[in-house]
């Protein structure tokens, strides 16, 4: 089986060396770039399965690198490496299409766990399921429509732009429409069993989704069941 290839774009030499050493030890193919420009050139000239991207980079900052990566490839997992107090950058990165972020200083076990989650999600999204009756390629709840092949989201005919993780969460809710899903269930199915973090990440992403698919419209579709979880359904 082909080893997953990971591009590390990190200008702190010590951190970059540790990441490359640990990733190689775990069986990944890892290559390091020390500037934003070098990292973008390497990305565009190679075939990668995942990118670890520092935000504070010389020549081209990480958010600009992310923007250009997303122009070239909408689906490759990108994990941001951020400073502890860089909350605006984290938000901007997630809004620009990052799949996850890790705060420095970090434990290497957390990095490896986040990588495994992202690679599993990538495999699920890109693999062709083998089943006797193929599942639907379009999901609908009321006037909300999601095309799984084009990853296009429409509500009331209006195109809605979602980040990769927002899209994954919305699809999971719609695949289980009218069911109340606990935070733990959502974490396991959307973020993966190896997710390292608090379940309040679900609340954060539910809020992101509501701002895009509920608040601009008259009828809410995402419902909170206090102490239990969330559900998407037509209002009655």
C-alpha positions in Angstrom: 0.0 0.0 0.0 1.3 3.5 -0.9 2.4 5.5 2.0 0.5 8.7 2.6 2.6 11.8 1.6 2.5 14.8 3.9 3.9 18.2 3.1 5.1 20.2 6.1 5.3 24.0 5.6 7.0 25.3 8.7 9.8 27.9 9.1 10.9 26.9 12.6 13.7 24.5 11.9 13.5 22.5 15.1 9.7 21.9 14.8 10.0 21.0 11.1 12.8 18.4 11.8 10.8 16.8 14.7 7.6 16.6 12.5 9.5 15.1 9.6 11.3 12.6 11.9 8.1 11.5 13.7 6.0 11.3 10.5 8.7 9.2 8.8 8.8 7.0 11.9 5.0 6.5 11.6 5.3 5.3 8.0 4.4 8.5 6.2 6.4 10.1 3.4 7.2 13.7 4.6 8.8 16.6 3.0 9.5 20.0 4.5 9.3 23.6 3.1 10.6 26.5 5.2 8.8 29.4 3.5 5.3 30.0 2.2 6.6 30.4 -1.4 8.6 27.2 -1.3 5.7 25.3 0.3 3.2 26.5 -2.4 5.6 25.5 -5.2 6.1 22.1 -3.7 2.4 21.6 -3.3 1.7 22.6 -6.9 4.4 20.4 -8.3 3.6 17.2 -6.3 0.9 14.8 -5.2 0.1 15.1 -1.5 -2.4 13.5 0.8 -2.2 16.1 3.6 -0.6 19.5 4.4 0.6 20.7 7.8 0.7 24.4 7.4 2.1 27.0 9.8 0.3 30.4 9.7 3.3 32.6 10.4 5.6 32.1 7.4 8.1 34.2 5.5 7.6 35.3 1.9 4.0 34.2 1.8 1.9 33.9 5.0 0.1 30.7 5.8 -3.4 32.0 5.1 -2.5 33.1 1.6 -0.8 29.7 1.0 -4.1 28.1 2.2 -6.1 30.3 -0.1 -4.0 29.3 -3.1 -4.0 25.6 -2.1 -7.8 25.7 -2.0 -7.9 27.3 -5.5 -5.9 24.3 -6.8 -7.5 21.6 -4.7 -10.7 21.9 -2.7 -10.5 18.5 -0.9 -6.9 17.9 0.3 -6.8 18.0 4.1 -5.0 21.0 5.6 -4.1 21.2 9.3 -3.0 24.6 10.5 -0.2 25.1 13.0 -1.0 28.2 15.1 0.3 30.2 18.0 -1.7 29.9 21.2 -3.1 33.4 21.0 -3.8 33.5 17.3 -7.6 33.1 17.5 -8.4 35.5 14.6 -6.0 33.5 12.4 -7.6 30.2 13.5 -11.1 31.5 12.6 -9.8 32.9 9.2 -8.1 29.6 8.5 -11.2 27.6 9.2 -13.3 30.0 7.1 -10.8 29.7 4.3 -11.1 25.9 4.2 -8.7 24.5 6.7 -9.9 21.1 8.1 -8.4 21.5 11.6 -5.8 23.4 13.6 -3.3 22.5 16.2 -2.0 25.1 18.7 1.7 25.4 19.5 3.3 24.1 21.6 1.8 20.7 20.8 2.3 17.1 21.7 3.3 15.0 18.7 0.7 12.4 19.6 -2.0 15.0 19.1 -0.6 15.9 15.7 -0.5 12.2 14.6 -4.1 11.7 15.9 -5.4 14.7 13.9 -3.6 13.5 10.8 -5.2 10.0 11.1 -8.6 11.6 11.4 -8.2 13.8 8.4 -6.8 11.0 6.2 -9.6 8.7 7.2 -12.1 11.4 6.3 -10.4 12.0 3.0 -10.5 8.3 2.2 -14.2 8.2 3.0 -14.9 11.2 0.8 -12.9 10.1 -2.1 -13.5 6.3 -2.1 -16.2 4.7 -4.2 -18.5 2.7 -1.9 -19.2 -0.9 -3.0 -22.8 -1.7 -2.3 -25.7 -3.3 -4.1 -27.9 -0.2 -4.0 -25.9 3.0 -4.3 -26.9 5.7 -1.9 -28.3 9.0 -3.0 -26.0 11.7 -4.4 -28.4 14.5 -3.5 -29.8 15.1 0.0 -32.8 17.3 0.7 -34.4 18.7 3.8 -37.2 21.2 3.1 -35.6 23.8 0.7 -32.0 22.8 1.6 -30.3 20.8 -1.1 -26.8 19.2 -0.9 -25.1 17.6 -3.9 -22.6 15.1 -2.6 -20.7 14.8 -5.9 -20.2 18.5 -6.7 -20.3 19.4 -2.9 -22.8 22.2 -3.8 -25.1 23.5 -1.1 -28.3 25.4 -1.9 -31.0 26.8 0.3 -34.0 28.3 -1.4 -32.0 28.3 -4.6 -29.2 30.4 -3.0 -25.7 29.0 -3.2 -24.1 28.6 0.3 -20.3 28.4 0.7 -19.2 25.9 3.4 -15.8 24.9 4.7 -14.9 21.2 4.3 -15.7 20.4 7.9 -18.9 22.4 7.9 -19.9 20.4 4.8 -19.1 17.1 6.4 -21.1 18.0 9.5 -24.1 19.1 7.4 -24.0 15.9 5.3 -24.0 13.8 8.5 -27.0 15.6 9.9 -28.9 15.3 6.7 -28.1 11.6 6.3 -29.7 11.2 9.7 -32.5 13.7 9.3 -35.2 13.7 12.0 -32.8 11.9 14.3 -31.4 13.5 17.5 -27.6 13.0 17.4 -25.5 13.4 20.5 -22.3 15.4 20.5 -20.2 12.2 21.1 -21.9 10.5 18.1 -21.2 13.5 15.8 -17.6 13.7 17.0 -17.0 10.0 16.3 -18.6 10.1 12.8 -17.5 13.5 11.6 -14.2 14.1 13.3 -13.3 10.4 13.9 -12.6 8.2 17.0 -9.1 9.6 17.4 -10.2 13.2 17.7 -8.3 14.8 20.6 -10.3 17.7 22.0 -13.5 18.8 23.7 -17.0 18.0 22.3 -17.8 21.7 22.4 -16.2 21.8 18.9 -19.6 20.4 17.8 -21.4 23.4 19.3 -19.0 25.8 17.5 -19.6 24.2 14.1 -23.3 24.0 14.6 -23.2 27.7 15.3 -21.2 28.2 12.0 -23.8 26.2 10.1 -26.7 28.1 11.6 -25.2 31.4 10.5 -25.1 30.2 6.9 -28.1 27.9 6.4 -30.6 29.1 9.1 -30.2 32.7 10.2 -30.6 34.2 6.6 -33.9 32.3 6.2 -37.2 32.4 8.0 -37.5 28.8 8.9 -34.8 27.1 11.0 -33.8 23.6 10.1 -31.2 22.8 12.8 -32.7 22.1 16.2 -31.1 21.8 19.6 -32.3 19.3 22.1 -30.9 20.5 25.4 -28.7 18.0 27.2 -29.1 15.5 24.3 -27.7 16.9 21.0 -28.8 18.2 17.6 -31.1 17.3 14.7 -31.9 18.6 11.3 -35.5 18.5 10.2 -38.3 20.5 8.7 -40.1 22.7 11.3 -43.6 21.7 12.1 
